[in-house]
Amino acid sequence: MAVLGTDGYIGWPMAMHLSRLGYDVVAVDNLARRGWDVEGGTYSLVPIPTMEQRVERWRELTGNTIIWHHLDLCDHKALEAFMAEFVPEAVVHLAEQRSAPFSMIDRDHAVRTQVNNIVGNLNLMFAIHEHAPDCHLVKLGTMGEYGCPNIDIEEGYLTIEHNGRTDTLPYPKVPHSFYHLSKVADSQNIHFGTRIWGMRATDLNQGVVYGNQTEDTMLHPDLMTRLDFDSIWGTALNRFCVQAAAGLPITVYGQGGQTRGYLDIRDTMACITLAIEHPADRGECRVFNQFTEQFSLNELADMVLRVRKARGWETTIDHVANPRVEAESHYYNAKHSALVDLGLEPHLLDESMLGSMIELVEQYVHQLDPVLLQQPSVNWRTGGNEVWDTYANQSQVEAATDSVDALVASQARPRERQLQQD
Ligand SMILES: NC(=O)c1ccc[n+]([C@@H]2O[C@H](COP(=O)([O-])OP(=O)(O)OC[C@H]3O[C@@H](n4cnc5c(N)ncnc54)[C@H](O)[C@@H]3O)[C@@H](O)[C@H]2O)c1
């Protein structure tokens, strides 16, 4: 079993979860995310150790081995060698640049995002086809691929009647950022791969994930997963909890009617495991919408406010100018029954869950940079703003992440430079 993107927020708990279930897990990452943090002056509020320390702590506490493999998906030769050596029965592909704001900073970040994600995914498809053709590709996409259409969102496909004829086709997608567009391209490429090569694939259109505590991350501080709070990497509910814990206003972009699907990180573990345990057939491209509930930003902010109030704290909500280009009040109704049909039992968002998220954050709140938390640093229309410039310029690490040229060059030859972990 290979988990690609294991050094990330979802990847690390996912690797531990599968290892606990008895899978032989190979953990793959190129540590790009640590480099992108250095580049933009961002950091995980919960300190995270190196991958070497993580797998060693896991082995010490559970007796289970996770094999750590430093690999860039954009290095196709290394990826092919990896696939030929391990021939995994399934690959969980989480290894992408996953921030919409990061992809909207400027041309360079848009191109880097799309090259990293689309080329990495394409390399993976070819490596599977050539060296492990029976391998099940479990790919993390996003609900953001669909955008916010004024009709119900189906799970991947839509049956259309047009001029008296009917067909079932991939659902039309109108995403909101260059990052989300890279995911749409991945989905199209995977759909094509299943048609031409008979690949097995499950494309998981995931909602926004919240929470940091799983059975495994709570075993030891060294096993915690990252907690992003800044405006580039922090997702909505996680950020709101950090703001509440810090006693700062909750910042809602615009009117706050933006509605999306959400899920608890424990359900992410469960959904991916269900996809692995019920593999797609050869030639099948399954699409599951992976979320459990939908909320507007206002609903989430109000919930956090109520939890704080019940504990005797006053919290305020600020509606700030929306840096994104998106509808702030819209229809949203997305289907999400396929994973429930496979056996998912969701952890629904309630006040005790929110309370425990905020309590966790309170332990680390002294390490918080309030500017990174409160001020958007990227505007969809104008790109990186003065906050981005200030924090990016603080970085003394020249080219901590790859430039476009270096990324493209890495297609032809193995990477020479490896990022150092702090
Ligand atoms: N976090 C969410 O709320 C959310 C929601 C929907 C979809 N997703 C998707 O889930 C996946 C994981 O998200 P996350 O929040 O854990 O992100 P993350 O940024 O925390 O982790 C991604 C990991 O992938 C690695 N990576 C990136 N490019 C790579 C490459 N070319 N080769 C090898 N490793 C590479 C990074 O170093 C990082 O450790 C992503 O594909 C993301 O788009 C996440």
The ligand as an ORCA input file, in Angstrom:
! r2SCAN-3c Opt
* xyz 0 1
  N      -7.319     19.425      3.496
  C      -8.519     19.544      2.923
  O      -9.477     20.098      3.492
  C      -8.733     18.948      1.544
  C     -10.002     19.084      0.946
  C     -10.223     18.535     -0.317
  C      -9.203     17.864     -0.967
  N      -7.974     17.746     -0.384
  C      -6.927     17.023     -1.126
  O      -6.343     16.048     -0.274
  C      -4.942     15.932     -0.558
  C      -4.144     16.094      0.727
  O      -4.437     17.360      1.303
  P      -3.699     17.866      2.609
  O      -4.594     18.851      3.262
  O      -3.168     16.727      3.388
  O      -2.489     18.671      1.936
  P      -1.007     18.947      2.502
  O      -0.468     20.111      1.760
  O      -1.014     19.012      3.984
  O      -0.235     17.620      2.071
  C       0.111     17.329      0.720
  C       1.460     16.613      0.743
  O       1.813     16.266     -0.600
  C       3.202     16.518     -0.769
  N       3.457     16.732     -2.210
  C       3.012     17.770     -2.972
  N       3.476     17.637     -4.224
  C       4.219     16.509     -4.250
  C       4.969     15.853     -5.265
  N       5.076     16.348     -6.508
  N       5.608     14.694     -4.943
  C       5.535     14.177     -3.701
  N       4.861     14.778     -2.687
  C       4.201     15.919     -2.973
  C       3.484     17.725      0.084
  O       4.850     17.823      0.436
  C       2.577     17.494      1.298
  O       3.251     16.834      2.347
  C      -4.624     16.981     -1.613
  O      -4.602     16.379     -2.887
  C      -5.789     17.951     -1.513
  O      -6.032     18.580     -2.740
  C      -7.726     18.287      0.862
*
